Amino acid sequence: MGGWRWYRTRRRLRTHRVWKLPVVLLLVGLFLSWLLPAADREFTHLQRDLGEQFFPHLDSGSMSTLLGAVAGGMITLTGLVFTALTLAMQFGAAQLSVRVVPILQQEPVMRWAMGTFMATFVYTLMVSVRLAVREEDYRPVLSMLFAIGLSVVCAVLFFALVARVSSVLNSGALLRTLATEGRRAVFRTHPSGPPAHVGAPPEGGAHEEGAPEVLRLGAPPRGGQVLLAFDARRLERLARRRGVRLELVPVVGDFVALEAPLFVVHGPGGRIRRRALLRCLLFGETQSVSGDPAGALRALVDIALKALSPAVNDPGRAVQVLDHIEDLLVLLAPRTAPTPAARPAAFTHRTRSWADYVCLGTDEIRHFGAASVQVQRRLRALYATVAPVCGPERAGPVDARLATMDAETLRQWPQELDRRLAGRPDPQGLGTEGGSGAPAS
């Protein structure tokens, strides 16, 4: 990817500190609590010079009372929102998936809401304290009007926060969001057609004499140790410029342990700096939903497994998950087809195959949903949909899983009716008795 795309990728995938924006807004509130009273004082002097008083019905006592009421309301609202968010994260982790918690933490509306609530509280509190502890020769008109405006903004942010949290905790809306991010990751990491960049041997030829040098991860990165993305174009240029051949060992989504291999350098390894290579890698705390299709599939599968657990026992939600997994696999099938071997590239890395995505998206659900007729029928419909898309030459992973499901059906369901029901594909799980293969009436 180009420099601008790599910059955008880093901004999109990096973990945002929850406290940074609220602290900045808090400091802005403190600054405004000094600036606006100074503006009020100049505004009062201007009225005296003009011999005219604006807003004559507003007195300082009433405005001080209003500012104190806004300060008290903001701290109460902030505590309420914090409690609601904590309960929402606990509910999401218990009922949906632990991956819901990072999604909530990274929501911009949450950081803006918390920061604006606390900034409004601190601003109104400091202005009220200024009016209470010393006798001022001005009326806080501008300060009060700004506090009213902040209250309106806080109300809008409160509604936006409630709507966003509700959409995250709504399983249907959450699945749609994850699927949307997964589709974007598919289009970004697996573009259709031939690869956009085919590496060529480095100028002068790579030096292959001697054993390759292995560069390992030293100190853990500040953001985490899960590989989220890498800048392939820049790594290609570095290898070409230094006359070596680079091989990235971990795949996107891997947790890179301390002293684990990062790169294998074929050629004189002293020519390339470790820091230059590390700047081409992006690490995080957990696999990103939007950074790689495998991350989106992993999040969807986690929600399905939680739904199929004995504590929840909601196979209908697992069927909803399979709807979106089918959508992603249909997109991935033609984009993961093997391509003709290109010339040796200066930078190489491992990529997931079609079989990897089928395994990641369906196998755990197939195991945990073996006792659910809904899940078995929906899985069969999924395999029936993706098999024609991937083509007969790559239908092996699908055929193997269908054969395993047939054998499991004979063992799991001793009754003929149950075996017949479980063996019929149905896009709705249990939409009709005959499934999608039943003749139309």
N, C-alpha and C positions, 0 to 999 in steps of 0.2 A: 504494500500500500504506500501511497505517496506521503510526504511529510504532513500535509493538511489532514489527510484521512487518519494518519496515525495519531495526530493531536486530538482529533474528534473522538477516536476510539478510546484514547486514554481518559478523556473527560467523561465519556459515557460509562465506562466500566470501572473507574476508580471508586473507591469507597469514600463517600463524603463524611467528614466528621460532623456528628450531630450538633455539637456545641458551638462550632465556629460561627455560623450565621447568627444564631441567637445572641452570642456575645457581641458581635459587631453591631447588631440592632440595639442592644442594651447600651453600648457606648454612644451610639447616635442619640438615643433617648436622653442620656446624661448631658450631652452637648446641647441638645435643643432645650433642656430645662434651664440652661444658662442663657442661650441665645434669644429665645422668645421673650423672657422677662426684660432683657435689655431692649428688645424691639418695642415692648409695651411702654417702657420708660420714654423712649424717643417718640412714640406715638402720642403719649400724654403731653410731652413738651410741644409737639406740633399742634395739638388741639388748643393749648394755651396761647400759642403764637397767633393762631387763626381766630381765637376768641369764640370758638364753637366746640361743643362737646358732642361726640358721636356716641350712640347707644346710651342715651341718658337714663334709661330705665334699668340698666345693669349696675349693681353696686358691688363693691369688693367683697362684702361678706357673703352674698349669695354665690358669687363666682368661686370663692374659696370653698364653700360647702359643696358646690357641684364638682370641683376638682377632687375633693376628698372622696365623694361618692364614686367617681370614676375609678380612683385608685383602689378603693375597697372592692368594687365590682371586678376589676381586672385580676386581682390576686385570687379572688374566689373562682373566677372563670378559668384561670390558669391551673389551679389545683384540680378542678373538675376535669379539664381536658387531659391533664397528666394521668389522672386515675383511669379515665376512659381508655386512653391509649395503652396503658399497662394491661388492663383487662382484655383489650382487643388482641394484643400480642399473645397473651396467655391462651385465649380462646383459639386464635389462629394456629398456634403451635400444637395445641392439644387436639383440635378437630380437623385441621387441614394438613399442615406440614410446618416443620421448623423453618423452612425457606420463606415462609410468610413474614417472619420477624424482620429479616434484612430488607424485604420489600417495603415494609412500613417505615423502617428507620431511614431509608434512602428517599422517601417521598419528599419532594421540595415543599409541598404545602404544609407538611408537619413542621419543618424547620422554620418556615416563614411565620406560621401561626404562633408557635411557642415564642419565637423571638419578638414578634410584634406585641403579643400579650404582655410579656415581661417589660418590654421597652415602654409601653403605654403606662404600666403600673409605676415604673421608676420615674418616668417623666412627670406624671401628675403628682406623685408623692413628693418629689423634690420641689416642684412649684408650690405645693401646699405648705411644705415646711418653710420655704422662704417667706411666704405670706404670714405664717403663724409666729415665727420666732423674731421677726423684725418688722418695724413699721415702715411700710413702703409708701412713697408719694405718687403711686401710679395705680391704675386699675388693670388687672391681668386680662384684658379683653382678647388680645391675640392668643395668649396662652390658653384661654378657655376655649376659644373657637377651634384651635388646633387639637385640643383634647377631645372635643366633640367629633371632629373629623377622624381622629384615631379610633374612637369608639365605633364609628360606622365601619371603618376598615376591619376592625377586630370582629365585628358581627359577620361581615362577608367572609373573612377567613375561617370563622367558626363553622359556617355552613359548608364551605368548601372542604374543610377537614372532615366533618361528619360524613359528607358525601363520598369522599375518597376512602375513608376507613370502611364505610359500608360496602363499597364496591370491592375492596380487597377481601373482606370477610364473606362476601356473597360468592359462593363456590362457582356459580355460572359465570359471573363477571370476572372472577380471578382466573378461571381457566381460559376465558377469552383473551385476557391480557397476556397470560403466559404464551398462548398460541400465537398471538400477534408478534410478540418479541421473538418467538422461535422462527416464525416465517421470515422476519427481517434478518435473523442470523443466517438462515439458509440462503437467502438471496445474496448476502454479503460474503459468506465463506465458501459457498458452492455456486458460483455464477454459471449460468448455462453457456453452452458452447465451449470452445477450446480455452485453456487457461490464458488469462490475460498477460502472464509473464512467464516465459520459459527460460530457465537459466542456461547459460552457456559456460563452458569451461573458463576459468580465469585466464587472463592474458598471460601468455608465457607458459601455461600449463601448471597444474598444481603439483607440488613436490610430494611424491608418495613414498620417498625413501624413508626408512625407519618407521618405528611404531608411532601411531597417532597420539597426540597429547589430549588428555581428558581435562577439561576445565570444570571444576566443581563449584557448588554453591557454598560460599563462605558464611558470612554473617547473614542472618535471615533478613529479608526485605522488611521495611517498616509496615507496608500495607498488608502483608500476609505471605504465605508460601505456596498458594495455589496459582498455577500459571493460567492467566486469563487470555492473553493475546501476545503476539510478537509481530514485529515489523519485518516482514520477509524481504521487501525490496531493499531496505537499509542493510540487512544482514548479507544479502547478495552482493551489494556494492562493497561492503567491508571485506568480504572474502575475496572478491575479484581484485580489489585494490592491493590487498596484502599478498596475493598469490597463493592462497590456501583454499581448502575445501572444508566448509563447516557443516556439521550435522547436529541438529537440535535433538537432544535425547528425549525429554519429556514431551508428552502430547498435551494439548490444551485441556485443562481440567485436572491435571495431575497435581498432587501435593508433592512438592520438591523438598525432601528432607535435607537437613544440614549435611554438607559434604557429599551430597548426591551428585551424579554427573549431570551437567547442564549441556555442554558442547563437547563434541569430539572434533579436534582440529587435525586435518590431514595436511601435513606440510610443516614448515617451521613455525611452531606455535608462538615463539617469541615475537613474531611480527604483529600480532594482534593483541590489543589490550582487553583485559577482562571488563573494565568499566565501560568501554565502548560497546561491548556485547550486552552487558546488563541494561544499558539504556534502551536497547531494542526489545526488552521484555517487560511485560506488565504483570504484576502479581497482585493477588487479593486474598481476602479471608475465606471466600467460598466460591465455588464455580458459578459464574454469572449466567443468568437466564438469557440475556441479550447478546452475550459475547460469542456463543457457540451453540449450534443446534443440540448438541448433547446436553448442555446445561438446561435448555428448555424441556427436553425429554425427561431428564432426571427429575426436575421439579414436578412435572405432570405425573410421573410414575410414583413419586413420593406421596402425592395427594391420593392417588388410587390405592396405594398400600395402606395408608391411614384409614381410608374408607372401608377397606376389606378387613381391617383388624377386628378381633372379637369385641373390643371396647366400643367401636363405632358401628360396625356391621351395616354399611350402607352401600350395597353393590350398585345401586342406581347412580351414585356419584362416580363410581369406577367406570361405568358405561359412558358417562359424560366425558371422562378423561380420555377414554379410547377413541371417542369421536375426534378429538383434537390431535391425538397421536397419529391416527390414520391420516389426517390432513398433512401433518409434517412428513410422514413417511412417503406419501404420494409425491410431495415436492422433492424429497431427497432421492428417490429412486432413479430418475433419469440423470441427476446431477452427480451421482457417485459411480457412474459407469466407468470401467477402466479405460484409460486413454492410451494411445500408442506411446511407446517408450520414447522419450525425448533424449536429447544429448545430455551428458552428465552436467549437472548444475553445480554452481559454486556453493550453493546453500541448499540443503535438503532437510526435510522434517517428516515425521510420521503423520498420516491422516487416517481418519476412521473410514472403514469400508461400509458397503451396504449391509453386510452381515452384522457388523458392529452396531449399526443403528437399529436393526431389527431386534437384536438381542437386548439392547439397552431399553428400547421402548415397549417390549412385550413380554419378555421372559419372566420377570418377577411377578407381573400381573397374572400371567398364566399359571404360575405356581400357587400364588396366594388365592387366586380365584377359581381353583380347581373344583371347589364344592359349590360354586354358584352357577346356576344354569344361565343366568343373564350374562355373566362375564364370558362364559364359554361360547355362547352364541355370538356375542358381539366380537370376540376375538376371531372367530371363524369368518365373520363378515369382513373384518379388517384384512385378514390374509387374502380373502377372495378379491378384495378391491386392489391391493397393492401388487398381487402376483402378475396381472397383465401389464402393469406399468413398468415393473422392473425387467420384464422380458423372460423368455424361457431359459436363456443362458444363465440368468442369475436368480432363478426361482428356487434354488437349492435350499437356502435358509428358510423360506416360507414352507416348502414341501416337507422339510424335516420337522418343523413344528406342528404342522397339521397331522403328520403321522404320529407324533408323540401325543397329541391331543386325542386322536382316535384310540390309541392304546390306553390312555388314562381314562377315557370315557367308559371303556369296558370294565375297568377296575373300580371306578368311582360309583357307577350307577348300575346296580344289579338288576333293576327293573327295566323291562323293554321300553315302556313309555318314557321313562326318564332318559334312557340312552338315546331314544329317538329325538326327544326335545333338545338335549345337550348337543347332539350332533348336527343340528340344523343351523346354518348361519342366519343371523338376523341383525340388521343395523340398529334396531331399537333394543336389542337384548331379548325382550319378551314382548314384541309387538303383536305377533300372531303365532298361532300354534305351529304352523308349517314353516315359519321363517321366510327368508327372502326367496327360497326356492319353491315355495308353494304356488300352484297354478292359480291364475287370476280367476275370480268367479264371474 
